[in-house]
Amino acid sequence: MPSPYRALFAEPGTKAFSAAGFLGRMPLSMMGIGVVTMVSQLTGRYGLAGALSATIALSAAAIGPQISRLVDRHGQRRVLRPATLVALAAAAGLLLTAHLGGPDWTLFACAAGIGAVPSLGAMIRSRWAALYRGTPKLHTAYSFESVVDEACFVFGPIISIGLSTAWFPEAGPLLAACFLAAGVFWLTSQHATEPPPHPRERRSGGSALRSPGLRVLVATFAATGTIFGAIDVVTVAFADERGHKAAASVVLALYAAGSCTAGVVFGLMRFAGAPERRWLVGVSAVAVSMIPLLLVGNLPLLAVALFVAGLAIAPTMITTMSLIEEHVPRAQLTEGMTWVSTGLAVGVALGSSVAGWVIDAAGARAGYGVPAVSGAVAVAVGFLGFRRLRRPAAGRGGIVEHHVEREEQHLA
C-alpha cells in the first residue's frame, strides 16, 4: 500500500474500525442485486425483482438520514444496534416469504423494513473526520473509503449472484445479512474512535438538508444513483438473455474495479483548485461513459465498457465528500453524508424499477437507455446548481477550528 495510505493507520483503532466498516458495507452491494437474482430465479419476474430492490433503496432513503441524525445526537453505539436488528428481522422475513411463495405485498412490506439498515459508509467517514479534519490526511482517508466501497462492489455481486445461482436462490441475501450483523456489532464495540455526540444540537432544529449546496449534491446524486440501479438490473438481464447469468457478477465487478483503480490513484494526488469544478467534471465524465453501453452487443465488450465507465465514479464520490465538509455544519456531518447516500438510494430505486419494466417490455439491451438518460439529467442538475456549490457554509474554520474542537474534546 502506498505510504500516504499507510500513514492513515498510525492512529490507534483505525485498522479495526476500517475492517469493521468493510465487513458491514458488503451488504450495500449484495442485498439489492441478491434480491433481484433471488426473485428472478424464484418467479421469473424482473419487474417484481426490480421493484423490490427499489423498495429497499427508497426505504433506506427515507429512514437512513433519520438514523444518522440520531447518531449525531446520541452516538453510534446507542443507535446503530437497534436499527440493525430491525433491518435483520425484515431481511429474514423477506427470505422466508420469498421461499414460501407468499403474496407480493408481504415481500414489499419486508423489503421496506430492510431500509432501517444504517449507512456504515457515513459512520466510518465520520470517524476519519474526527481524527483528521483540517489535515491533508482526510483527503487520503476519503479516497481510501471510496476504494473500500468499490472493493465491496467488486466482491459483493460476485459472492451474492454466485451463491444464489450455484447454491440456492436465498443464499446471497442471507450472507449479506450476516455481514451486516457482524460489521455493525464489531464497529459499535469500538468506543475509542467513536465521534462524540452533539446532544445540544437538538435545540437548533432543522436538518442538514437546509444547506443549498447539500441539496445540489443530493439532487445530482439521485440522478447518478439511477445509473447504478439501472446498470445492476440490466446487466443481470443482459447476461441472462445470452445464457450466462452468473457472468453478470464478473461484469459488474469490473465496473467497480474501474472505480477502485481510479480511487487509489486519486487518493495519491493533491489538488489546489476549487473542488466544485472537479466535481462537475466528474459528474460529466460519469454521464458520457454511459453512451458506449448503448452500442455493445456481447458480454466481453460490455465488460470493457463498464470498466472504463467505472473510472469516473470514485474521484467524483471522493470530491463529493470533501464538498459535504464545506457545506454542512460540523455537528451534522454524519447526517449530511447520509443525505448524499439517500440521493443515491432514491436514484437506485428509480433506476432498478424503471429498468426492470423496460427489460420486460423491450429487452435488456434497451434497458441501457435508462442510465444514458439519467447521466444527462445528472449533468443538467450539476450545472444548474453549480453556483450554490461555490458558497460554503459559514463558520468552516478549517485546521484552526479542528484543533480547537479536539482540545475541547480532550478537556471534556
C-alpha positions in Angstrom: 0.0 0.0 0.0 1.5 3.4 -0.9 2.9 5.4 2.1 0.1 8.0 2.2 -2.4 5.2 2.9 -0.1 3.5 5.4 0.1 6.8 7.3 -3.7 6.8 7.9 -3.3 3.8 10.2 -0.8 5.4 12.6 -3.6 6.3 15.0 -4.8 3.5 17.3 -8.0 1.8 16.4 -8.1 2.9 12.7 -7.4 -0.6 11.4 -10.1 -2.1 13.5 -12.9 0.3 12.6 -11.9 0.3 8.9 -12.1 -3.5 8.8 -15.5 -3.5 10.6 -16.7 -0.9 8.1 -15.6 -3.0 5.1 -17.5 -6.0 6.5 -20.6 -4.1 7.4 -20.7 -2.4 3.9 -20.6 -5.6 2.0 -24.5 -5.8 2.1 -24.5 -2.4 0.2 -23.5 -4.3 -3.0 -25.0 -7.7 -2.1 -28.6 -7.2 -0.8 -30.2 -5.3 -3.8 -28.6 -7.5 -6.5 -29.1 -10.5 -4.4 -32.8 -9.8 -4.1 -33.0 -9.2 -7.9 -31.3 -12.6 -8.5 -33.3 -14.4 -5.9 -36.7 -13.2 -7.1 -36.0 -13.5 -10.8 -35.0 -17.2 -10.1 -38.0 -17.9 -8.0 -40.6 -16.1 -10.1 -39.0 -15.2 -13.4 -40.4 -11.6 -13.0 -37.7 -8.9 -13.4 -40.3 -6.2 -12.9 -41.1 -7.5 -9.4 -37.4 -8.1 -8.7 -36.5 -4.5 -9.7 -39.5 -3.1 -7.7 -38.4 -4.9 -4.5 -34.9 -3.7 -4.9 -36.3 -0.2 -5.4 -38.4 -0.5 -2.3 -35.3 -1.4 -0.2 -33.5 1.6 -1.6 -36.4 4.0 -1.1 -36.9 2.8 2.4 -33.3 3.4 3.2 -33.5 6.8 1.6 -36.4 7.7 4.0 -35.1 6.1 7.2 -31.3 6.5 6.7 -31.0 10.3 7.4 -33.1 10.0 10.5 -30.9 7.2 11.8 -27.8 9.3 11.1 -29.4 12.4 12.8 -29.9 10.3 15.9 -26.3 9.1 15.7 -25.1 12.7 15.6 -27.1 13.4 18.8 -26.7 10.2 20.7 -23.7 8.3 19.4 -23.2 5.3 17.1 -23.5 2.5 19.6 -26.8 3.6 21.0 -28.5 4.0 17.6 -26.9 1.5 15.2 -27.5 -1.7 17.1 -31.3 -1.4 17.4 -31.6 -0.1 13.9 -29.6 -3.1 12.6 -31.8 -5.6 14.5 -34.9 -4.1 12.8 -33.2 -4.5 9.3 -32.1 -8.1 10.1 -35.6 -9.1 11.2 -37.1 -7.6 8.0 -34.5 -9.4 5.8 -35.3 -12.7 7.5 -39.0 -12.1 6.7 -38.3 -11.3 3.1 -36.2 -14.5 2.6 -38.8 -16.7 4.3 -41.7 -15.2 2.4 -40.0 -15.5 -0.9 -39.0 -19.1 -0.2 -42.6 -20.0 0.7 -44.1 -18.1 -2.3 -46.0 -15.6 -0.2 -48.1 -12.8 -1.7 -46.3 -9.8 -3.2 -47.5 -7.4 -0.6 -45.6 -9.3 2.1 -42.5 -9.1 0.0 -42.8 -5.4 -0.2 -43.5 -5.0 3.5 -40.4 -6.9 4.4 -38.3 -5.0 1.8 -39.4 -1.7 3.3 -38.2 -2.9 6.7 -34.7 -3.6 5.4 -34.4 0.2 4.8 -33.6 0.5 8.6 -30.0 -0.6 7.7 -27.6 2.1 8.9 -25.3 4.0 6.5 -22.0 2.4 7.5 -20.0 4.4 5.0 -21.1 7.6 6.7 -20.3 6.2 10.1 -16.7 5.3 9.1 -16.1 8.6 7.3 -17.2 10.5 10.3 -14.6 8.6 12.4 -11.9 9.6 9.9 -13.1 13.2 10.0 -13.0 13.2 13.8 -9.3 12.1 13.6 -8.0 14.1 10.6 -10.3 17.0 10.0 -8.4 20.0 8.6 -5.4 17.9 7.5 -4.3 16.5 4.1 -4.8 13.1 5.6 -8.6 13.5 5.3 -8.5 13.6 1.5 -6.5 10.3 1.6 -8.9 8.8 4.1 -11.9 9.7 1.9 -10.1 8.2 -1.1 -9.4 5.0 0.9 -13.0 4.7 1.9 -14.1 5.1 -1.7 -11.7 2.3 -2.6 -13.3 0.2 0.1 -16.7 1.0 -1.2 -15.7 -0.2 -4.7 -13.9 -3.2 -3.3 -17.3 -4.2 -1.8 -18.8 -3.8 -5.3 -16.1 -5.9 -6.8 -16.6 -8.8 -4.5 -20.2 -8.3 -3.4 -22.0 -9.0 -6.6 -19.7 -12.0 -7.4 -20.5 -13.5 -4.0 -24.2 -12.7 -4.0 -25.1 -13.7 -7.6 -22.7 -16.6 -7.5 -24.2 -18.1 -4.3 -27.7 -17.5 -5.4 -27.2 -19.2 -8.8 -24.9 -22.0 -7.7 -26.3 -22.9 -4.3 -29.9 -21.7 -3.6 -31.7 -18.5 -4.5 -31.8 -17.0 -1.0 -28.1 -17.6 -0.3 -26.8 -14.2 -1.5 -29.2 -12.0 0.6 -28.7 -14.4 3.6 -24.9 -13.9 3.6 -25.4 -10.1 3.2 -27.5 -10.1 6.4 -24.7 -12.0 8.2 -22.1 -9.5 7.1 -24.3 -6.6 8.2 -24.7 -8.0 11.7 -21.0 -8.8 12.1 -19.9 -5.4 10.8 -22.2 -3.3 12.9 -21.7 -5.1 16.2 -18.0 -5.1 15.7 -17.9 -1.4 14.8 -20.1 -0.3 17.8 -17.9 -2.2 20.2 -15.0 0.2 19.4 -15.5 3.2 21.7 -12.2 4.9 21.5 -12.6 6.1 17.9 -16.3 6.9 18.0 -17.0 10.6 17.3 -18.6 12.4 20.3 -22.3 13.0 20.0 -23.7 16.6 19.9 -26.8 16.4 22.1 -27.1 20.2 22.3 -27.6 20.4 18.6 -31.1 19.1 19.0 -32.2 22.6 20.1 -31.0 24.1 16.8 -33.8 22.4 14.9 -33.9 21.7 11.2 -31.9 19.3 9.0 -28.6 19.4 7.3 -30.6 19.4 4.1 -31.2 23.1 4.8 -27.8 23.7 3.1 -28.3 24.8 -0.5 -25.0 23.2 -1.5 -26.0 19.9 0.0 -29.3 19.9 -1.8 -27.5 20.3 -5.1 -25.3 17.3 -4.2 -28.2 15.2 -3.2 -30.3 16.0 -6.3 -27.4 15.3 -8.6 -26.6 12.0 -6.9 -30.2 11.0 -7.2 -29.8 11.1 -11.0 -26.4 9.3 -10.6 -27.9 6.6 -8.4 -30.4 6.0 -11.2 -27.4 5.0 -13.4 -26.2 2.5 -10.8 -29.6 1.0 -10.1 -30.3 0.5 -13.8 -26.9 -1.0 -14.6 -27.3 -3.7 -12.0 -30.6 -4.9 -13.2 -30.0 -4.5 -16.9 -26.6 -6.3 -16.7 -28.1 -9.3 -15.0 -30.8 -9.5 -17.6 -28.3 -8.9 -20.4 -26.2 -11.8 -19.3 -29.3 -13.9 -18.7 -30.5 -13.3 -22.3 -27.2 -14.6 -23.6 -27.3 -17.7 -21.4 -24.6 -16.7 -18.9 -26.5 -15.2 -16.0 -23.7 -16.0 -13.5 -21.3 -13.9 -15.6 -23.2 -10.8 -14.6 -21.3 -10.8 -11.3 -17.9 -10.7 -13.1 -19.1 -7.9 -15.4 -20.4 -5.8 -12.5 -17.2 -6.5 -10.6 -15.2 -5.0 -13.4 -17.4 -1.9 -13.3 -16.4 -1.5 -9.6 -12.8 -2.4 -10.3 -12.5 0.6 -12.7 -13.7 2.9 -9.9 -11.5 1.2 -7.4 -8.4 1.7 -9.6 -9.2 5.4 -10.1 -9.8 5.9 -6.4 -6.4 4.6 -5.4 -4.7 6.9 -7.9 -6.9 9.9 -7.0 -6.0 9.5 -3.3 -2.3 10.0 -4.0 -2.9 13.3 -5.8 -3.2 16.7 -4.3 -5.3 19.5 -5.8 -5.1 23.2 -5.4 -8.2 24.3 -7.5 -11.8 24.6 -6.4 -13.3 21.1 -5.6 -16.7 22.1 -7.1 -15.1 22.3 -10.6 -13.5 18.8 -10.2 -16.9 17.5 -9.0 -18.7 18.9 -12.1 -16.1 17.4 -14.4 -16.5 14.1 -12.6 -20.3 14.1 -13.0 -20.0 14.9 -16.7 -17.5 12.1 -17.2 -19.9 9.6 -15.5 -22.6 10.7 -17.9 -20.5 10.5 -21.0 -19.3 7.0 -20.1 -22.9 5.7 -20.4 -23.1 6.3 -24.1 -21.0 3.3 -25.2 -23.3 1.0 -23.3 -26.0 1.6 -25.9 -23.7 0.1 -28.6 -22.4 -3.1 -27.0 -23.8 -6.4 -28.3 -21.9 -9.0 -26.2 -20.6 -9.6 -22.7 -16.8 -9.0 -23.4 -17.5 -5.6 -24.9 -19.9 -4.8 -22.1 -17.2 -5.7 -19.5 -14.7 -3.3 -21.2 -17.2 -0.5 -21.4 -18.2 -0.8 -17.8 -14.6 -0.9 -16.6 -13.9 2.4 -18.4 -17.1 3.9 -17.1 -16.1 3.0 -13.6 -13.0 5.1 -13.8 -15.1 8.3 -13.2 -17.0 7.1 -10.2 -14.6 7.1 -7.2 -13.0 10.6 -8.0 -16.5 12.1 -8.1 -17.5 10.4 -4.9 -14.3 11.5 -3.1 -14.8 15.1 -4.2 -18.4 15.0 -3.1 -17.4 14.0 0.5 -14.9 17.0 0.5 -17.8 19.3 -0.5 -20.0 18.0 2.2 -17.4 19.0 4.7 -17.7 22.6 3.4 -21.5 22.8 3.2 -22.7 21.0 6.3 -22.4 22.1 10.0 -19.9 20.1 11.9 -22.4 18.6 14.3 -24.5 17.3 11.3 -21.7 15.7 9.3 -23.0 12.1 9.6 -26.4 13.2 8.6 -25.1 15.2 5.7 -23.1 12.3 4.3 -26.1 10.1 4.7 -28.3 12.5 2.7 -25.9 12.0 -0.3 -26.3 8.3 0.2 -30.1 8.9 0.3 -29.9 10.7 -3.0 -28.1 7.7 -4.4 -30.6 5.3 -2.9 -33.6 7.2 -4.4 -31.8 7.0 -7.8 -31.0 3.3 -7.4 -34.7 2.7 -6.5 -35.9 4.6 -9.6 -33.2 3.1 -11.9 -33.8 -0.5 -10.9 -37.6 -0.2 -11.1 -37.7 1.6 -14.4 -35.0 -0.7 -15.9 -37.0 -3.7 -14.8 -40.1 -2.6 -16.6 -38.1 -1.6 -19.7 -36.5 -5.1 -19.8 -39.8 -6.8 -19.5 -41.2 -4.6 -22.3 -38.3 -4.3 -24.8 -35.4 -6.5 -23.7 -32.2 -6.0 -21.8 -30.3 -4.0 -24.5 -33.0 -1.3 -24.5 -32.6 -1.1 -20.7 -29.2 0.7 -21.1 -31.1 3.7 -22.3 -32.1 4.3 -18.7 -28.6 5.1 -17.4 -27.8 7.1 -20.5 -30.8 9.4 -19.9 -30.0 9.5 -16.2 -26.5 10.7 -16.9 -27.8 13.6 -18.9 -30.1 14.6 -16.1 -27.2 14.5 -13.6 -25.1 16.9 -15.7 -28.0 19.3 -16.1 -28.7 19.4 -12.4 -25.0 19.8 -11.7 -24.7 22.8 -14.0 -27.9 24.4 -12.7 -26.7 24.2 -9.1 -23.0 25.0 -9.6 -23.3 28.5 -8.1 -24.6 27.1 -4.8 -21.6 24.8 -4.5 -19.3 27.9 -4.7 -20.7 29.3 -1.4 -19.5 27.1 1.5 -21.4 27.2 4.8 -20.4 29.9 7.2 -18.1 29.1 10.1 -15.9 26.5 8.3 -12.8 27.2 10.2 -10.5 24.5 8.7 -7.4 23.5 10.6 -7.7 26.1 13.4 -11.3 25.1 14.2 -10.3 21.4 14.1 -7.5 21.9 16.7 -9.8 23.9 19.0 -12.5 21.2 18.7 -10.0 18.4 19.5 -8.7 20.4 22.5 -12.3 20.8 23.8 -12.9 17.1 23.5 -9.7 16.4 25.4 -10.6 18.7 28.2 -14.1 17.2 28.4 
